């Protein structure tokens, strides 16, 4: 799987994996149609950082969720 190429399918994969990593219960905020494909690079950077860090503290999780709010349409 190549997540470097922006596409709706890749956007959905990124959002699903971010939601899993952040333990987001309300998945409606992670619907791919609510995110602009033009901001794919920003979302991919968040995804990469989350994957690299592995375990996140509560404050880090809140910061990532806030960043997702900023990226969302």
Phi, psi and omega per residue, in radians:
X1 nan 2.250 3.137
X2 -1.913 1.864 -3.115
X3 -1.597 0.112 -3.136
X4 -1.309 -0.433 -3.089
X5 -1.603 2.094 3.107
X6 -1.124 2.198 3.051
X7 -2.756 2.809 3.114
X8 -1.074 -0.675 3.128
X9 -1.107 -0.800 3.130
X10 -1.163 -0.627 3.101
X11 -1.067 -0.766 3.107
X12 -1.091 -0.735 3.118
X13 -1.074 -0.821 3.130
X14 -1.024 -0.828 -3.105
X15 -1.132 -0.689 3.104
X16 -1.097 -0.765 -3.115
X17 -1.240 -0.633 3.067
X18 -1.125 -0.760 3.118
X19 -1.047 -0.719 3.097
X20 -1.090 -0.831 -3.079
X21 -1.141 -0.634 -3.131
X22 -1.543 -0.021 -3.130
X23 0.983 0.786 3.129
X24 -1.361 2.174 -3.110
X25 -1.474 -0.783 -3.116
X26 -1.457 1.563 -3.061
X27 -1.257 -0.152 3.138
X28 -1.131 -0.447 3.106
X29 -1.342 -0.110 -3.109
X30 -1.932 0.401 3.140
X31 -1.294 2.195 -3.067
X32 -1.022 -0.520 -3.122
X33 -1.203 -0.277 3.122
X34 -1.557 0.048 -3.127
X35 -2.074 2.432 -3.123
X36 -1.423 2.225 -3.137
X37 -1.094 -0.404 3.100
X38 -1.176 -0.305 3.114
X39 -1.778 0.339 -3.116
X40 -1.008 -0.736 -3.103
X41 -1.048 -0.731 3.113
X42 -1.109 -0.767 3.133
X43 -1.131 -0.708 3.117
X44 -1.105 -0.663 3.098
X45 -1.108 -0.740 3.068
X46 -1.071 -0.794 3.123
X47 -0.996 -0.845 -3.130
X48 -1.070 -0.735 -3.141
X49 -1.137 -0.749 3.117
X50 -1.099 -0.765 3.129
X51 -1.106 -0.677 -3.124
X52 -1.186 -0.742 -3.100
X53 -1.246 -0.607 -3.095
X54 1.347 -1.729 -3.129
X55 -1.449 2.354 3.126
X56 -2.034 2.503 3.043
X57 -1.312 2.977 3.123
X58 -1.068 -0.754 3.129
X59 -1.131 -0.693 3.100
X60 -1.126 -0.726 3.118
X61 -1.064 -0.782 3.116
X62 -1.089 -0.679 3.121
X63 -1.132 -0.717 3.119
X64 -1.148 -0.711 3.126
X65 -1.132 -0.696 3.085
X66 -1.098 -0.708 3.106
X67 -1.130 -0.671 3.075
X68 -1.085 -0.660 3.088
X69 -1.069 -0.663 -3.139
X70 -1.219 -0.544 -3.125
X71 -1.411 -0.517 -3.078
X72 -1.090 2.603 -3.136
X73 -1.018 nan nan
